Amino acid sequence: MLLIAGLDLLGECGFTGWSMRRVEDAAGVPHGTARHHFSNQRGLIFAMVRHLLSVDQPAENETPHQQITRWLGVESGWTRARYELIVASFHDEELARELVGARDRLVSVLVSRGMARDDAACVAASLDGLVLDAVLRRSPAESVDAEALIAKWQPAQ
């Protein structure tokens, strides 16, 4: 409950409006609950990151288009939260390692689906750029053609 409320709040107002107290209020739990479960703000943030990155990965049999539709649709707030965390990682090595690990897992999923590792890394970075552009422009998920991007990286048949 705290992780979801924390991610929702981070996606809604960014770190400038985010605090443990506001997360607890949003989750409807007594003040001090987050500190009890996560020790401090950093502990809560890292638990949120791990939760976000676990659901951020492609589901089994989920196409890149479906994943991006999810990221820009029902999970759009969490996608904004992910970018808030990426910016925060510029000054936090441990946070950067967590986020890079998630990127590497996405690349591994693409490799397991038959893509060369270098191509998979380029696709992951390109998909991230497409999603960031859509978030900035407030574009609907349908405007992002992930399949066309991936087709550019697939070897000719």
TORNUKE-540644 format. One line per 8 residues: their letters; for each residue x, y negated, z of C-alpha. Coordinates in pm, 1 decimal. Layout:
A> X/Y/Z ~ ...
% end
This chain:
MLLIAGLD> 0.0/0.0/0.0 ~ 282.0/-243.7/86.5 ~ 479.9/-153.4/-225.9 ~ 184.0/-214.2/-454.5 ~ 91.9/-539.0/-279.7 ~ 455.2/-651.1/-294.7 ~ 482.4/-581.8/-667.3 ~ 145.1/-742.3/-739.2
LLGECGFT> 247.1/-1054.4/-546.6 ~ 591.2/-1069.5/-709.8 ~ 432.9/-1046.2/-1054.7 ~ 175.8/-1309.3/-963.6 ~ 391.4/-1579.6/-805.0 ~ 755.9/-1473.0/-836.3 ~ 1010.5/-1487.2/-557.6 ~ 933.6/-1853.0/-489.5
GWSMRRVE> 591.7/-1756.4/-351.3 ~ 682.0/-1412.3/-220.7 ~ 741.8/-1326.2/144.1 ~ 700.1/-1024.6/368.8 ~ 417.7/-1200.1/551.4 ~ 233.3/-1267.6/225.4 ~ 284.5/-904.4/121.5 ~ 138.8/-787.5/453.1
DAAGVPHG> -156.4/-1025.7/410.9 ~ -216.7/-899.7/56.6 ~ -197.1/-538.7/175.8 ~ -432.8/-611.5/464.4 ~ -194.8/-480.5/729.5 ~ -82.9/-639.3/1056.3 ~ 218.6/-868.2/1049.5 ~ 533.3/-675.6/1135.0
TARHHFSN> 422.4/-362.2/947.7 ~ 667.4/-418.5/661.8 ~ 956.3/-476.0/902.3 ~ 857.8/-160.2/1092.0 ~ 862.6/54.1/776.1 ~ 1144.3/-111.7/580.2 ~ 1362.0/-281.5/848.6 ~ 1388.7/-608.7/659.1
QRGLIFAM> 1300.7/-793.7/340.2 ~ 1581.8/-629.9/144.8 ~ 1458.9/-283.9/244.9 ~ 1107.8/-368.4/123.0 ~ 1239.5/-508.7/-204.0 ~ 1448.4/-198.1/-274.8 ~ 1154.4/29.1/-193.5 ~ 944.2/-178.9/-434.0
VRHLLSVD> 1213.4/-149.9/-703.0 ~ 1234.2/227.4/-667.3 ~ 856.5/258.8/-681.7 ~ 833.5/30.8/-984.2 ~ 1109.8/210.5/-1169.8 ~ 954.0/550.3/-1103.8 ~ 624.4/447.4/-1268.0 ~ 796.8/235.7/-1533.1
QPAENETP> 941.3/540.2/-1711.7 ~ 755.8/697.8/-2003.3 ~ 501.6/954.8/-1892.7 ~ 522.6/1299.5/-2048.9 ~ 401.8/1282.1/-2410.3 ~ 358.1/902.9/-2383.3 ~ 464.9/728.0/-2702.4 ~ 666.2/404.0/-2686.4
HQQITRWL> 357.5/221.9/-2815.2 ~ 146.7/364.1/-2531.2 ~ 416.1/272.8/-2279.6 ~ 434.8/-85.0/-2403.2 ~ 55.5/-108.8/-2407.4 ~ 62.6/0.2/-2042.5 ~ 341.5/-247.4/-1957.0 ~ 159.0/-538.3/-2121.4
GVESGWTR> -189.6/-426.8/-2022.7 ~ -279.6/-270.9/-1689.0 ~ 77.4/-309.1/-1556.0 ~ 144.4/-661.3/-1688.0 ~ 186.5/-801.6/-1336.6 ~ 441.8/-534.8/-1256.2 ~ 619.9/-606.5/-1584.4 ~ 653.1/-971.2/-1476.3
ARYELIVA> 777.7/-843.8/-1137.6 ~ 1040.4/-632.5/-1317.9 ~ 1173.1/-941.9/-1494.5 ~ 1180.9/-1132.0/-1163.6 ~ 1392.5/-848.7/-1025.9 ~ 1620.0/-851.4/-1331.6 ~ 1691.0/-1221.9/-1278.4 ~ 1753.6/-1158.9/-906.2
SFHDEELA> 1998.7/-881.3/-1000.5 ~ 2229.9/-1136.2/-1163.8 ~ 2346.7/-1219.1/-810.3 ~ 2301.9/-877.2/-648.2 ~ 2524.7/-588.1/-757.0 ~ 2322.6/-322.1/-574.1 ~ 1998.3/-436.5/-734.2 ~ 2169.6/-446.9/-1074.2
RELVGARD> 2284.0/-84.6/-1029.1 ~ 1924.7/24.9/-955.2 ~ 1793.9/-150.0/-1266.0 ~ 2074.9/-21.0/-1489.6 ~ 2004.8/329.4/-1359.7 ~ 1643.5/294.1/-1472.3 ~ 1756.8/174.4/-1815.1 ~ 1986.5/476.1/-1837.8
RLVSVLVS> 1694.6/707.5/-1748.5 ~ 1487.1/554.3/-2028.9 ~ 1774.2/615.6/-2270.3 ~ 1793.2/976.6/-2147.9 ~ 1421.1/1024.0/-2215.2 ~ 1465.9/894.0/-2570.1 ~ 1766.4/1124.1/-2618.8 ~ 1563.6/1420.2/-2490.9
RGMARDDA> 1307.6/1334.8/-2758.8 ~ 1570.9/1370.6/-3030.4 ~ 1730.5/1027.5/-3063.3 ~ 2108.3/975.4/-3072.1 ~ 2237.1/818.0/-2748.6 ~ 2365.2/496.8/-2913.7 ~ 2037.2/454.9/-3102.0 ~ 1839.9/522.7/-2783.6
ACVAASLD> 2035.9/251.0/-2599.2 ~ 1961.3/4.0/-2879.6 ~ 1592.7/100.3/-2880.7 ~ 1568.0/56.8/-2501.3 ~ 1724.6/-289.6/-2523.3 ~ 1509.0/-382.1/-2822.4 ~ 1188.6/-263.6/-2654.7 ~ 1279.5/-466.3/-2348.0
GLVLDAVL> 1329.6/-772.2/-2567.1 ~ 995.5/-720.2/-2741.3 ~ 816.6/-683.9/-2408.4 ~ 988.7/-989.9/-2260.4 ~ 893.5/-1193.0/-2567.2 ~ 531.0/-1076.2/-2537.5 ~ 525.6/-1163.7/-2165.7 ~ 666.4/-1510.8/-2232.2
RRSPAESV> 421.9/-1574.6/-2515.8 ~ 135.5/-1411.2/-2324.6 ~ 75.1/-1197.7/-2632.0 ~ -156.5/-896.7/-2620.4 ~ -5.3/-550.9/-2617.7 ~ -139.3/-483.2/-2967.0 ~ 94.1/-750.5/-3103.2 ~ 402.5/-543.5/-3017.2
DAEALIAK> 474.3/-279.3/-3280.6 ~ 704.0/-42.4/-3094.6 ~ 664.7/233.7/-3350.9 ~ 796.3/8.7/-3631.5 ~ 1097.3/-81.8/-3417.5 ~ 1173.0/280.2/-3338.8 ~ 1129.2/380.0/-3703.4 ~ 1412.7/140.7/-3790.6
WQPAQ> 1644.0/341.4/-3565.6 ~ 1537.9/687.0/-3682.5 ~ 1755.4/848.6/-3947.6 ~ 1598.7/871.8/-4293.2 ~ 1425.7/1204.5/-4350.1
% end
